[in-house]
Amino acid sequence: MKLKLTIFIILFGILISFAQNSNEAKLDSILYWLETHIKNPKDSTLLGVNSLKAIQLAKKSGNKSTLAKSFNYITIYHKEFGQLDSALYYIEKEKDVYLQQKNDLELANAYLKHKDLFLLKADYAEATKNVYKALDLYEKLNNKRGIALCYASIGDLKYYERSYAEGVEWCDKAIAILKPLKATEDLANTYRIKANDLLFSSTDYEETLATINTSINLYKSLGETGIPMMASVNWRGNVYKYMGRYDEAIADYQANFDNSTKMGLERYLIPSLGNIGHVYLMQGKYKEALPYNLQAIDLIKKTGRVRNLWENYMHVSNIYESLGDYKLALYYHHLYAQALEEFKDNTIHGLESEAQEKYLTGQKNATIYFQNEKIAQQKKTKTLYVLLTTLLAVILFGLLYNYRKRKRRNVQLQELNSELDIKNKQNELLLKEIHHRVKNNLELVKSLLALQTAQLEESATKDAMIASQNRVQSMGIIHQKLYQGENLGHIEMKDYFINLSEGILDTFNAEDKIKIECAMDNLELDVDTAVPIGLIVNELLTNALKYAFPENGKGNILISLSQSTPETLTLKVADNGIGKTKDLAPKGTGFGSQLIKLLTQQLNGKMAEDNVNGTSVIFQFKTKSAA
């Protein structure tokens, strides 16, 4: 019995060891894949999936280092392809691991990555805190490259604080350290940041252009074609723009747009779109500029990268003002003012954080120095406490002021939102009432035409009056759908065609003989498009019922409407009747055909007719896509 138990324990241990080795092998394989594919946007979905698998396997193995690496990969995935908030969540997890390991170097690197995420969210206060925390650790480790990266990051933050000359100085400090280290990639990024600050701190655009070209050439030497290179190319476009070299600026922006589209990097379309729009605005090409800035705003809202939102609102407001649309110009000006206020608040918080971090760093360094200078310590400590008290008082006053200001602003916004909500509901009720009354008036017109028709004896006149009733009915159904539906601006076309068909079949008393089928998916169109299409279908159905099935013949009519692209609609009305022949040509007034042609021209469309096996009419309409 003891022998059996011993054998069982040995076998169980072997199984556990085998499972552990298998998990570690899987984890190593996934981490290798992530390392070799992390910069490939085509693998974005797999990057997320494999990063989560790596986290699960690392937790099972208990290996803290691989767990931190896995958190780093999922952070990069969410930064480039997912959500910034998720990236912020996982970078905190990575930092927690390094804190437990007391791995100061990797922790400092994580602080810099954390800074980049806060910078994308325009949270300059948190970005500044992370830079100075990283700098403190790099200085303790005497890590020259890390110190230089922090200097460059501070230069980047100075750009958003509009302290451009100071930003140039920080970048020059970083470059002086990085050159002897031959850190080419870091140098390329630092030259780009320096060019950012130079553009607005100096009128010497040639120096700025030379600086950004240095960055681009360094990236070329590394074979870099991805996001870092695109950032430098984008800034060269900005330099060209302020030099008045607009064609070269647009060429750089368009190259980035094409590269971002090819790589599937939707969020990196934002600077290209916004800058192309700005160039057209500077050239006075307002209509060309508008769609670019509007699309940039949509992508900014979608991705949460809000730091340039106020600038695009400003451009759109200026464009609408130049186009004479003062209502929209005022609307976007309000959005611009609100976004700019938030940008300024974030900048102020960033400056406060920088002041605090500088103080804390200075205090730590001073503590080491004062241990060797105990006599001087007493006087300097008193001065330090006075400065600290003053600084804290200023910060507390600023925080209190901002708190009260924000509180007042929130109350005002709540009141304004309540008023707008009430007005929106009132407007919605009024609009529904208008559509209801229009529908009732059209019903009245139809009834009057029906009474007049009943008194007529001439067949051709009666047919014309019945056709007029059907046209009024087709418009009445649209207004009925509008006040009955949830969307006051759009019509669901399939349901509309069904109701229209039922009404026309009833008019001709043909429910038992003719079957009308709507072979299409649900599709919503605006009123301006739905009304002429409804009238066209009304005319075609009327013609089919009058001429396609003589002598009370039976048959089918097919209606379909599809939207192959946002700008293209395809309408088809087909019957299996006798078709058009010379002997049996329809004898009408021709008004219906003229109406169809006019409505087709109104929708910028084309019509084609086929009389094989019945009659089939196909339309291609060009509509305006949403901006």
C-alpha positions as CSV (number, residue, x, y, z in Angstrom):
1,M,0.0,0.0,0.0
2,K,2.8,2.4,0.9
3,L,4.5,1.6,-2.4
4,K,1.4,2.4,-4.4
5,L,1.0,5.7,-2.6
6,T,4.6,6.6,-3.2
7,I,4.3,5.8,-6.9
8,F,1.0,7.9,-7.1
9,I,2.7,10.9,-5.5
10,I,5.7,10.6,-7.9
11,L,3.4,10.4,-10.9
12,F,1.3,13.3,-9.7
13,G,4.4,15.4,-9.2
14,I,5.6,14.5,-12.8
15,L,2.1,15.6,-14.2
16,I,2.2,18.9,-12.3
17,S,5.8,19.6,-13.5
18,F,4.8,18.7,-17.1
19,A,1.8,21.0,-17.0
20,Q,3.9,23.9,-15.6
21,N,6.5,23.3,-18.3
22,S,3.8,23.2,-20.9
23,N,2.3,26.5,-19.7
24,E,5.7,28.2,-19.6
25,A,6.4,27.0,-23.2
26,K,3.0,28.5,-24.3
27,L,3.8,31.7,-22.5
28,D,7.2,32.0,-24.1
29,S,5.7,31.4,-27.5
30,I,3.0,34.0,-27.1
31,L,5.5,36.6,-25.7
32,Y,7.8,36.0,-28.7
33,W,4.8,36.5,-31.1
34,L,3.8,39.7,-29.3
35,E,7.4,41.0,-29.5
36,T,7.6,40.4,-33.2
37,H,4.1,41.6,-34.1
38,I,3.4,44.5,-31.7
39,K,4.1,47.1,-34.4
40,N,2.0,45.4,-37.1
41,P,-1.5,47.1,-37.2
42,K,-2.8,44.2,-39.4
43,D,-2.5,41.9,-36.3
44,S,-4.4,44.3,-34.0
45,T,-7.2,41.8,-33.0
46,L,-4.7,39.1,-32.3
47,L,-2.5,41.5,-30.3
48,G,-5.4,42.0,-27.9
49,V,-6.3,38.3,-27.7
50,N,-2.7,37.1,-27.3
51,S,-1.9,39.8,-24.7
52,L,-4.8,38.6,-22.5
53,K,-3.7,34.9,-23.0
54,A,-0.2,35.9,-21.9
55,I,-1.6,37.6,-18.7
56,Q,-3.6,34.5,-17.8
57,L,-0.6,32.2,-18.3
58,A,1.8,34.5,-16.4
59,K,-0.6,34.6,-13.4
60,K,-0.7,30.8,-13.4
61,S,3.1,30.6,-13.6
62,G,3.6,33.2,-10.8
63,N,6.4,34.8,-12.9
64,K,6.2,38.6,-12.1
65,S,8.5,39.6,-14.9
66,T,6.5,38.0,-17.6
67,L,3.3,39.3,-16.1
68,A,4.6,42.8,-16.3
69,K,5.6,42.3,-19.9
70,S,2.1,41.0,-20.7
71,F,0.6,44.1,-19.0
72,N,2.9,46.2,-21.2
73,Y,1.7,44.5,-24.4
74,I,-2.0,44.9,-23.6
75,T,-1.3,48.6,-22.7
76,I,0.3,49.2,-26.1
77,Y,-2.7,47.4,-27.8
78,H,-5.2,49.6,-26.1
79,K,-3.2,52.8,-26.7
80,E,-2.9,52.1,-30.5
81,F,-6.1,50.2,-31.3
82,G,-8.4,50.1,-28.3
83,Q,-9.5,52.5,-25.6
84,L,-7.2,54.9,-23.7
85,D,-9.0,54.3,-20.4
86,S,-8.2,50.6,-20.7
87,A,-4.5,51.4,-21.5
88,L,-4.4,53.5,-18.3
89,Y,-5.9,50.6,-16.3
90,Y,-3.2,48.1,-17.5
91,I,-0.3,50.5,-17.1
92,E,-1.2,50.8,-13.5
93,K,-1.1,47.0,-13.2
94,E,2.4,47.0,-14.8
95,K,3.6,49.6,-12.3
96,D,2.2,47.7,-9.4
97,V,4.3,44.6,-10.4
98,Y,7.5,46.7,-10.7
99,L,6.8,48.3,-7.3
100,Q,6.5,44.9,-5.7
101,Q,9.8,43.8,-7.4
102,K,11.4,47.1,-6.4
103,N,12.6,47.3,-10.1
104,D,13.3,51.0,-10.3
105,L,14.5,51.0,-13.9
106,E,11.4,49.4,-15.3
107,L,9.2,51.4,-13.0
108,A,10.7,54.6,-14.4
109,N,10.1,53.4,-17.9
110,A,6.5,52.7,-17.0
111,Y,6.1,56.2,-15.6
112,L,7.2,57.6,-19.0
113,K,4.7,55.4,-20.8
114,H,2.0,56.5,-18.4
115,K,2.9,60.1,-19.2
116,D,2.3,59.5,-22.9
117,L,-1.2,58.2,-22.2
118,F,-2.1,61.2,-20.1
119,L,-0.8,63.5,-22.8
120,L,-3.1,61.9,-25.3
121,K,-6.0,62.6,-23.0
122,A,-4.8,66.2,-22.5
123,D,-4.4,65.6,-18.7
124,Y,-1.2,67.6,-18.4
125,A,-1.2,67.5,-14.6
126,E,-1.0,63.7,-14.4
127,A,1.5,63.7,-17.3
128,T,3.8,66.1,-15.5
129,K,3.7,64.1,-12.2
130,N,4.7,60.9,-14.0
131,V,7.6,62.6,-15.8
132,Y,9.1,63.9,-12.6
133,K,8.6,60.6,-10.8
134,A,10.5,58.9,-13.7
135,L,13.2,61.6,-13.6
136,D,13.7,61.1,-9.8
137,L,14.3,57.3,-10.4
138,Y,16.6,57.8,-13.4
139,E,18.7,60.3,-11.4
140,K,19.0,57.8,-8.5
141,L,20.1,55.1,-11.0
142,N,22.4,57.6,-12.8
143,N,20.7,56.4,-16.0
144,K,21.8,59.0,-18.6
145,R,19.4,57.8,-21.4
146,G,16.5,57.9,-19.0
147,I,17.4,61.4,-17.8
148,A,17.6,62.6,-21.4
149,L,14.2,61.0,-22.2
150,C,12.6,62.9,-19.3
151,Y,14.2,66.2,-20.4
152,A,12.7,65.6,-23.9
153,S,9.3,64.8,-22.3
154,I,9.4,68.0,-20.3
155,G,10.2,69.8,-23.6
156,D,7.1,68.2,-25.0
157,L,4.9,69.3,-22.1
158,K,6.3,72.9,-22.4
159,Y,4.8,72.9,-25.9
160,Y,1.3,72.4,-24.5
161,E,2.0,75.0,-21.8
162,R,3.0,77.4,-24.6
163,S,6.4,77.9,-22.9
164,Y,8.1,77.2,-26.3
165,A,11.5,78.7,-25.7
166,E,11.9,76.8,-22.4
167,G,10.9,73.6,-24.3
168,V,13.7,74.1,-26.8
169,E,16.2,74.4,-23.9
170,W,15.0,71.1,-22.4
171,C,15.3,69.4,-25.8
172,D,18.9,70.8,-26.2
173,K,19.8,69.3,-22.8
174,A,18.4,65.9,-23.9
175,I,20.2,66.0,-27.3
176,A,23.6,66.8,-25.6
177,I,23.2,63.6,-23.5
178,L,21.8,61.4,-26.3
179,K,24.5,62.2,-29.0
180,P,27.4,60.5,-27.2
181,L,25.1,57.5,-26.4
182,K,24.3,57.2,-30.2
183,A,20.7,56.7,-29.3
184,T,19.4,57.3,-32.8
185,E,15.7,56.6,-32.2
186,D,15.6,58.7,-29.1
187,L,17.4,61.5,-30.9
188,A,14.9,61.4,-33.8
189,N,12.0,61.8,-31.4
190,T,13.8,64.6,-29.5
191,Y,14.5,66.6,-32.7
192,R,10.8,66.3,-33.5
193,I,9.8,67.7,-30.1
194,K,12.4,70.5,-30.5
195,A,10.9,71.4,-33.9
196,N,7.5,71.6,-32.3
197,D,8.7,74.2,-29.8
198,L,10.9,76.0,-32.4
199,L,7.9,76.6,-34.7
200,F,6.3,79.0,-32.2
201,S,9.4,80.3,-30.4
202,S,11.2,81.6,-33.4
203,T,10.5,83.2,-36.7
204,D,13.4,81.4,-38.3
205,Y,11.3,78.8,-40.2
206,E,14.4,77.5,-42.0
207,E,16.0,76.4,-38.7
208,T,12.7,74.7,-37.7
209,L,12.6,72.9,-41.1
210,A,16.2,71.8,-40.8
211,T,15.4,70.4,-37.3
212,I,12.4,68.4,-38.3
213,N,14.3,67.1,-41.4
214,T,17.0,65.9,-39.1
215,S,14.4,63.9,-37.2
216,I,13.0,62.4,-40.5
217,N,16.5,61.5,-41.8
218,L,17.3,59.7,-38.5
219,Y,14.1,57.7,-38.8
220,K,14.9,56.9,-42.4
221,S,18.3,55.6,-41.3
222,L,16.5,53.2,-39.0
223,G,14.1,52.1,-41.7
224,E,11.2,53.5,-39.6
225,T,7.9,54.0,-41.6
226,G,5.3,53.7,-38.8
227,I,3.8,56.1,-36.2
228,P,7.1,57.8,-35.1
229,M,8.0,58.7,-38.7
230,M,4.4,59.8,-39.4
231,A,4.5,62.2,-36.4
232,S,7.6,63.9,-37.8
233,V,6.2,64.1,-41.3
234,N,3.1,65.6,-39.9
235,W,5.1,68.3,-38.2
236,R,7.1,69.0,-41.3
237,G,3.7,69.6,-42.9
238,N,3.0,72.2,-40.2
239,V,6.3,73.9,-40.8
240,Y,5.5,74.1,-44.6
241,K,2.1,75.4,-43.8
242,Y,3.4,78.4,-41.8
243,M,6.0,79.0,-44.4
244,G,3.2,79.4,-47.0
245,R,4.3,76.3,-48.9
246,Y,0.8,74.9,-49.0
247,D,1.2,72.2,-51.7
248,E,4.2,70.7,-49.9
249,A,2.2,70.8,-46.6
250,I,-0.8,69.0,-48.1
251,A,1.5,66.4,-49.7
252,D,3.0,65.5,-46.3
253,Y,-0.5,65.4,-44.6
254,Q,-1.9,63.3,-47.5
255,A,1.1,60.9,-47.3
256,N,0.3,60.4,-43.6
257,F,-3.4,60.0,-44.3
258,D,-2.7,57.3,-47.0
259,N,-0.2,55.5,-44.7
260,S,-2.6,55.5,-41.7
261,T,-5.4,54.2,-43.9
262,K,-3.2,51.5,-45.3
263,M,-2.1,50.5,-41.8
264,G,-5.7,50.6,-40.4
265,L,-4.7,53.3,-37.8
266,E,-8.0,55.2,-37.7
267,R,-7.0,57.6,-34.9
268,Y,-3.8,58.7,-36.7
269,L,-6.1,60.1,-39.5
270,I,-7.0,63.0,-37.0
271,P,-3.9,65.2,-37.5
272,S,-4.0,64.7,-41.3
273,L,-7.6,65.6,-41.6
274,G,-7.5,68.6,-39.3
275,N,-4.3,70.0,-40.9
276,I,-5.6,69.6,-44.5
277,G,-8.7,71.5,-43.5
278,H,-6.6,74.2,-41.8
279,V,-4.5,74.7,-45.0
280,Y,-7.6,75.1,-47.1
281,L,-9.0,77.5,-44.5
282,M,-5.8,79.6,-44.7
283,Q,-6.2,79.6,-48.5
284,G,-9.8,80.7,-48.3
285,K,-11.1,77.4,-49.7
286,Y,-13.8,77.2,-47.1
287,K,-16.1,74.5,-48.8
288,E,-13.1,72.3,-49.4
289,A,-11.9,72.7,-45.7
290,L,-15.2,72.0,-44.0
291,P,-15.5,68.2,-44.5
292,Y,-11.9,67.6,-43.3
293,N,-12.3,69.4,-40.0
294,L,-15.8,67.9,-39.3
295,Q,-14.4,64.4,-39.9
296,A,-11.5,65.1,-37.6
297,I,-13.9,66.2,-34.8
298,D,-15.9,63.0,-35.2
299,L,-12.7,60.8,-34.9
300,I,-11.5,62.9,-31.9
301,K,-14.8,62.2,-30.1
302,K,-14.7,58.6,-31.1
303,T,-11.1,57.9,-29.9
304,G,-11.0,60.2,-26.9
305,R,-7.9,62.0,-28.1
306,V,-9.3,65.4,-27.2
307,R,-6.2,67.6,-27.0
308,N,-6.7,69.1,-30.4
309,L,-10.6,69.3,-30.2
310,W,-10.8,73.0,-29.4
311,E,-8.6,73.8,-32.4
312,N,-10.8,72.0,-34.9
313,Y,-14.0,73.5,-33.4
314,M,-12.3,76.9,-33.9
315,H,-11.6,76.2,-37.6
316,V,-15.1,74.9,-38.2
317,S,-16.6,78.1,-36.6
318,N,-14.4,80.3,-38.8
319,I,-15.3,78.3,-41.9
320,Y,-19.1,78.7,-41.3
321,E,-18.6,82.4,-40.6
322,S,-16.8,82.8,-43.8
323,L,-19.6,80.9,-45.7
324,G,-22.2,83.2,-44.1
325,D,-23.8,80.5,-42.0
326,Y,-23.7,82.5,-38.7
327,K,-26.0,80.1,-36.8
328,L,-23.6,77.2,-37.2
329,A,-20.7,79.5,-36.7
330,L,-22.0,80.6,-33.3
331,Y,-22.8,77.0,-32.4
332,Y,-19.3,75.8,-33.1
333,H,-17.8,78.9,-31.4
334,H,-19.6,77.9,-28.2
335,L,-18.1,74.4,-28.5
336,Y,-14.7,75.9,-29.2
337,A,-14.9,78.2,-26.1
338,Q,-15.9,75.3,-23.9
339,A,-13.1,73.0,-25.2
340,L,-10.5,75.7,-24.9
341,E,-11.5,76.4,-21.4
342,E,-11.0,72.8,-20.5
343,F,-7.7,72.8,-22.3
344,K,-6.6,75.9,-20.3
345,D,-7.7,74.2,-17.0
346,N,-5.7,71.1,-17.8
347,T,-2.7,73.3,-18.6
348,I,-3.0,75.2,-15.3
349,H,-3.2,71.9,-13.4
350,G,-0.1,70.8,-15.3
351,L,1.8,73.9,-14.2
352,E,0.7,73.3,-10.6
353,S,1.9,69.7,-10.8
354,E,5.2,70.7,-12.3
355,A,5.8,73.2,-9.5
356,Q,5.0,70.6,-6.9
357,E,7.1,67.9,-8.5
358,K,10.1,70.3,-8.9
359,Y,9.7,71.2,-5.2
360,L,9.6,67.6,-4.1
361,T,12.6,66.6,-6.2
362,G,14.5,69.6,-5.0
363,Q,13.7,68.7,-1.4
364,K,15.0,65.1,-1.8
365,N,18.3,66.3,-3.4
366,A,18.6,69.0,-0.7
367,T,18.2,66.5,2.1
368,I,21.4,64.6,0.9
369,Y,23.3,67.9,0.6
370,F,22.2,69.3,4.0
371,Q,23.4,66.2,5.8
372,N,26.9,67.4,5.0
373,E,26.1,71.0,5.7
374,K,24.3,70.9,9.1
375,I,24.9,74.6,10.0
376,A,23.6,75.9,6.6
377,Q,20.7,73.5,7.0
378,Q,18.9,75.5,9.7
379,K,18.8,78.8,7.7
380,K,17.8,77.1,4.5
381,T,15.2,75.0,6.1
382,K,13.4,78.1,7.5
383,T,13.5,79.6,4.1
384,L,12.2,76.4,2.6
385,Y,9.3,76.2,5.0
386,V,8.3,79.8,4.2
387,L,8.4,79.1,0.5
388,L,6.5,75.8,1.0
389,T,3.8,77.5,3.1
390,T,3.5,80.3,0.4
391,L,3.4,77.7,-2.4
392,L,0.8,75.6,-0.6
393,A,-1.3,78.7,0.1
394,V,-1.2,79.7,-3.5
395,I,-2.1,76.2,-4.6
396,L,-4.9,75.9,-2.1
397,F,-6.3,79.2,-3.1
398,G,-6.2,78.2,-6.8
399,L,-7.8,74.9,-6.1
400,L,-10.6,76.6,-4.0
401,Y,-11.1,79.2,-6.7
402,N,-11.3,76.5,-9.4
403,Y,-13.6,74.4,-7.3
404,R,-16.1,77.2,-6.8
405,K,-15.8,78.2,-10.5
406,R,-16.5,74.7,-11.6
407,K,-19.4,74.4,-9.2
408,R,-21.0,77.5,-10.6
409,R,-20.3,76.4,-14.1
410,N,-21.9,72.9,-13.4
411,V,-25.0,74.6,-11.9
412,Q,-25.3,76.8,-15.0
413,L,-24.8,73.8,-17.3
414,Q,-27.4,71.8,-15.5
415,E,-29.9,74.7,-15.8
416,L,-29.1,75.1,-19.5
417,N,-29.4,71.4,-20.1
418,S,-32.8,71.3,-18.4
419,E,-34.0,74.3,-20.5
420,L,-32.7,72.7,-23.7
421,D,-34.3,69.4,-22.8
422,I,-37.7,71.1,-22.3
423,K,-37.3,73.1,-25.5
424,N,-36.4,70.0,-27.5
425,K,-39.4,68.1,-26.2
426,Q,-41.7,71.1,-27.0
427,N,-40.1,71.3,-30.5
428,E,-40.6,67.6,-31.0
429,L,-44.3,67.9,-30.1
430,L,-44.8,70.9,-32.3
431,L,-43.1,69.1,-35.2
432,K,-45.3,66.0,-34.8
433,E,-48.4,68.3,-34.6
434,I,-47.3,70.0,-37.9
435,H,-46.9,66.6,-39.6
436,H,-50.2,65.5,-38.2
437,R,-52.0,68.6,-39.6
438,V,-50.3,68.3,-42.9
439,K,-51.4,64.7,-43.2
440,N,-55.0,65.7,-42.3
441,N,-55.0,68.5,-44.8
442,L,-53.7,66.1,-47.5
443,E,-56.4,63.7,-46.6
444,L,-58.9,66.5,-47.0
445,V,-57.5,67.4,-50.4
446,K,-57.8,63.7,-51.4
447,S,-61.4,63.6,-50.2
448,L,-62.3,66.7,-52.2
449,L,-60.6,65.2,-55.3
450,A,-62.6,62.0,-54.7
451,L,-65.9,63.9,-54.5
452,Q,-65.0,65.8,-57.7
453,T,-64.1,62.5,-59.4
454,A,-67.4,61.0,-58.6
455,Q,-69.2,63.7,-60.6
456,L,-67.1,63.2,-63.7
457,E,-68.1,61.0,-66.6
458,E,-65.2,61.3,-69.0
459,S,-62.8,58.4,-68.5
460,A,-59.5,60.2,-69.2
461,T,-60.4,63.0,-66.8
462,K,-61.4,60.5,-64.1
463,D,-58.1,58.7,-64.5
464,A,-56.2,62.0,-64.1
465,M,-58.2,62.8,-61.0
466,I,-57.6,59.3,-59.5
467,A,-53.9,59.7,-60.3
468,S,-53.9,63.0,-58.4
469,Q,-55.5,61.4,-55.4
470,N,-52.8,58.7,-55.3
471,R,-50.1,61.4,-55.5
472,V,-51.6,63.3,-52.6
473,Q,-52.0,60.0,-50.7
474,S,-48.3,59.1,-51.3
475,M,-47.3,62.4,-49.6
476,G,-49.9,62.0,-46.9
477,I,-48.5,58.6,-45.9
478,I,-45.0,60.2,-45.5
479,H,-46.3,62.8,-43.0
480,Q,-48.2,60.1,-41.2
481,K,-45.0,58.0,-40.8
482,L,-43.2,61.1,-39.5
483,Y,-45.6,61.9,-36.7
484,Q,-46.1,58.3,-35.7
485,G,-42.4,57.4,-35.7
486,E,-39.5,58.1,-33.3
487,N,-37.3,59.8,-35.9
488,L,-38.9,63.0,-37.1
489,G,-36.4,63.5,-39.9
490,H,-36.3,60.1,-41.6
491,I,-38.8,57.6,-43.2
492,E,-38.5,53.8,-43.1
493,M,-39.0,53.1,-46.8
494,K,-40.0,49.4,-46.8
495,D,-42.9,50.1,-44.4
496,Y,-43.8,53.2,-46.4
497,F,-43.9,51.2,-49.7
498,I,-46.1,48.6,-48.2
499,N,-48.6,51.2,-47.1
500,L,-48.4,53.0,-50.4
501,S,-49.0,49.7,-52.3
502,E,-52.1,48.9,-50.2
503,G,-53.6,52.3,-50.9
504,I,-53.1,52.1,-54.6
505,L,-54.4,48.5,-54.8
506,D,-57.5,49.6,-52.9
507,T,-58.0,52.5,-55.3
508,F,-58.0,50.2,-58.3
509,N,-59.8,47.4,-56.4
510,A,-57.0,45.0,-57.4
511,E,-56.2,43.4,-54.1
512,D,-57.3,39.9,-55.2
513,K,-55.6,40.1,-58.7
514,I,-52.3,41.9,-58.2
515,K,-49.6,41.1,-55.6
516,I,-47.1,43.8,-54.7
517,E,-43.9,42.6,-53.0
518,C,-41.2,44.8,-51.3
519,A,-38.0,42.8,-51.7
520,M,-35.7,45.0,-49.6
521,D,-34.1,45.5,-46.2
522,N,-35.2,48.3,-43.8
523,L,-33.8,51.6,-45.1
524,E,-34.3,55.1,-43.6
525,L,-34.2,58.2,-45.9
526,D,-34.6,61.9,-45.2
527,V,-37.9,63.6,-46.1
528,D,-36.4,65.5,-49.1
529,T,-35.3,62.2,-50.7
530,A,-38.3,60.1,-49.6
531,V,-41.0,62.3,-51.1
532,P,-39.8,62.3,-54.7
533,I,-39.0,58.6,-54.6
534,G,-42.5,57.9,-53.2
535,L,-44.1,59.9,-56.0
536,I,-42.0,58.0,-58.6
537,V,-43.1,54.6,-57.2
538,N,-46.7,55.8,-57.1
539,E,-46.6,56.7,-60.8
540,L,-44.9,53.4,-61.7
541,L,-47.4,51.3,-59.7
542,T,-50.3,53.3,-61.2
543,N,-49.0,52.7,-64.7
544,A,-48.5,49.0,-64.0
545,L,-52.1,48.5,-62.7
546,K,-53.6,50.4,-65.6
547,Y,-51.6,48.9,-68.5
548,A,-49.6,45.8,-67.5
549,F,-52.5,43.5,-66.8
550,P,-55.3,44.1,-69.2
551,E,-58.7,42.4,-69.0
552,N,-58.4,41.9,-65.2
553,G,-55.3,39.8,-65.6
554,K,-53.4,38.7,-62.5
555,G,-49.7,39.3,-61.8
556,N,-46.9,40.4,-59.5
557,I,-45.1,43.7,-59.0
558,L,-41.7,43.9,-57.3
559,I,-40.4,47.0,-55.5
560,S,-36.8,47.2,-54.2
561,L,-34.7,50.1,-52.9
562,S,-31.1,49.6,-51.8
563,Q,-28.1,51.8,-50.8
564,S,-24.9,50.4,-52.2
565,T,-22.8,53.4,-51.0
566,P,-23.6,56.4,-48.8
567,E,-24.1,58.5,-51.9
568,T,-25.9,56.0,-54.2
569,L,-29.5,54.7,-54.1
570,T,-30.9,52.1,-56.5
571,L,-34.6,51.8,-57.1
572,K,-36.3,49.0,-59.1
573,V,-40.0,48.6,-59.9
574,A,-40.7,45.5,-62.1
575,D,-43.9,43.7,-63.2
576,N,-44.5,40.4,-65.1
577,G,-47.2,42.0,-67.2
578,I,-47.5,42.3,-71.0
579,G,-44.7,44.9,-71.3
580,K,-44.8,47.7,-73.8
581,T,-45.7,47.0,-77.4
582,K,-46.6,49.2,-80.3
583,D,-50.1,47.7,-80.6
584,L,-50.8,48.1,-76.9
585,A,-49.0,51.3,-76.1
586,P,-50.5,53.1,-73.0
587,K,-52.8,56.0,-74.0
588,G,-52.4,58.5,-71.2
589,T,-51.8,62.2,-70.9
590,G,-48.0,61.7,-70.5
591,F,-48.0,63.8,-67.3
592,G,-46.9,60.8,-65.2
593,S,-43.9,60.2,-67.4
594,Q,-43.0,63.8,-67.3
595,L,-43.3,63.9,-63.5
596,I,-41.0,60.8,-63.2
597,K,-38.4,62.5,-65.4
598,L,-38.5,65.7,-63.4
599,L,-38.3,63.9,-60.1
600,T,-35.4,61.8,-61.4
601,Q,-33.5,64.9,-62.4
602,Q,-34.3,66.5,-59.0
603,L,-32.5,63.5,-57.3
604,N,-29.6,63.7,-59.8
605,G,-30.5,60.3,-61.1
606,K,-30.6,58.1,-64.2
607,M,-33.4,55.8,-65.4
608,A,-33.2,52.7,-67.5
609,E,-36.2,50.6,-68.7
610,D,-36.4,47.0,-69.8
611,N,-39.5,45.5,-71.5
612,V,-38.4,41.8,-71.6
613,N,-40.8,39.5,-69.7
614,G,-42.8,42.5,-68.5
615,T,-41.6,45.9,-67.6
616,S,-38.7,46.7,-65.3
617,V,-37.6,50.3,-64.5
618,I,-34.3,50.9,-62.7
619,F,-33.1,54.2,-61.2
620,Q,-29.7,55.3,-59.9
621,F,-29.9,58.3,-57.6
622,K,-27.0,60.4,-56.3
623,T,-27.6,61.7,-52.8
624,K,-25.5,63.8,-50.5
625,S,-23.7,61.8,-47.8
626,A,-23.6,63.0,-44.2
627,A,-20.5,65.0,-43.3
